[in-house]
Amino acid sequence: MLWRDPRRAGLLMGAYFLISLAAGPVVYAEVGSGPPAPAGHVFGAAAAGFLAWRVTRGGRVSRTLLIIAAEIAFLVTASGIASSFGPVLFGLLAAYAAQVALLLSPAVYQRTRPPGWAAPPGWARLRPPLVVILLGVLAGLVVTLLGLSSMSGPPPGCDLGDGGRLTGIVCETVAEGAPLRWLTAYHDAPVVNWAAMTRDWAQYAVISVAALYGCWLATRAREETAGRGAAAAAIVGSALCGLTFTVLTGGIPLTWLTARDDPPAYIGPAYSGRALLADTALWTLAALSGWLAVRVLRRRIHREATGASRMAAGTRASS
């Protein structure tokens, strides 16, 4: 198989180089404070081609340098998801992710190992466990909520009493969120821009998942048998469900998101961290209880089905 055969590592690195030419090299020369010149990209393409060739000759250092460069390019590009949300940006992310996957492939990895190398357990496992992805998405939502501590001035079109202005939103109104402002107030009620909030969440989630995946690869955690960690995934998934439900509803049974109207000092959203944590804990326990109930029910149904099949087999044997 191409993905696992070290004799085909040259083909995989050729694909890496073609992606580098299409998406732009992750290594380039920059002179001054302006954008990289075409000569810098030519240098980057030549450097990428040379390092890719060295990988096909067994260069472990070259492979490490290319992995670090591709991961940095991925994270830098992901930091612009909120502001530049679109197919071009996600295409670049897919290209950089493909480069990392090619460099981490078993074929390329074995090609850079010495002769007679003994493979450790789980060395070829690249698909992360579900708990890594769920934890990254949860971390992204937590960071998005922490961004509410970032406050800006009034939104465009605030009411100054001038004609053509957006009436009802006075100029003392503040907007919160980072990097996009997604929470403000209008007529003594909080106003959430869900599109901006989703962009912020997507940006932080992608960065968190990528960082956790890198940590998972760098540790011995991937040597564990695939399929383990279902309990950890259930706990993290329940916390994600609880926090998501709390954010979407604004708080049930406790209301954590309100608005303050205290002109001219402050007009804007107000929130209670204690109420947010209490609601999240409540719905996390509810989701976890549901998972446990389903797990117990599935085991009971499985035991009953197994017992029925054994009884039917015994009846046929006796007859």
Number of C-alpha atoms within 10 A of each C-alpha: 7 13 14 15 15 21 13 16 27 18 16 22 22 16 16 23 23 16 17 21 17 11 15 18 25 22 21 19 14 16 9 6 6 7 9 13 12 12 12 17 19 17 16 21 21 16 17 24 20 13 21 23 18 17 24 23 14 18 16 17 13 19 22 15 14 20 20 13 17 23 20 14 18 23 18 13 18 23 17 15 22 21 13 14 15 10 9 10 15 15 12 19 21 14 20 28 17 16 25 19 15 21 23 19 21 20 23 27 21 20 21 20 15 10 8 6 8 8 10 9 12 14 13 17 16 15 10 17 18 17 18 21 21 22 22 22 24 24 20 22 25 17 17 25 17 12 18 19 11 13 15 14 11 19 17 10 14 17 19 14 11 10 8 9 13 15 13 13 23 22 18 19 25 20 24 23 21 23 20 20 21 22 22 25 24 17 14 15 16 18 18 18 12 12 12 19 22 16 21 29 24 21 25 25 25 22 23 23 21 20 15 17 18 13 13 17 17 10 9 13 13 19 15 12 11 12 8 11 13 12 13 15 18 18 19 23 23 24 24 23 19 22 23 18 17 27 18 11 12 19 21 18 13 15 15 21 20 17 19 18 18 12 12 10 8 14 24 27 24 18 16 13 11 11 18 20 16 17 24 24 17 16 22 24 16 16 20 20 13 13 17 14 11 12 11 12 12 12 11 12 11 12 12 12 12 12 12 12 12 12 12 11 11 11 10 9 8 6 5
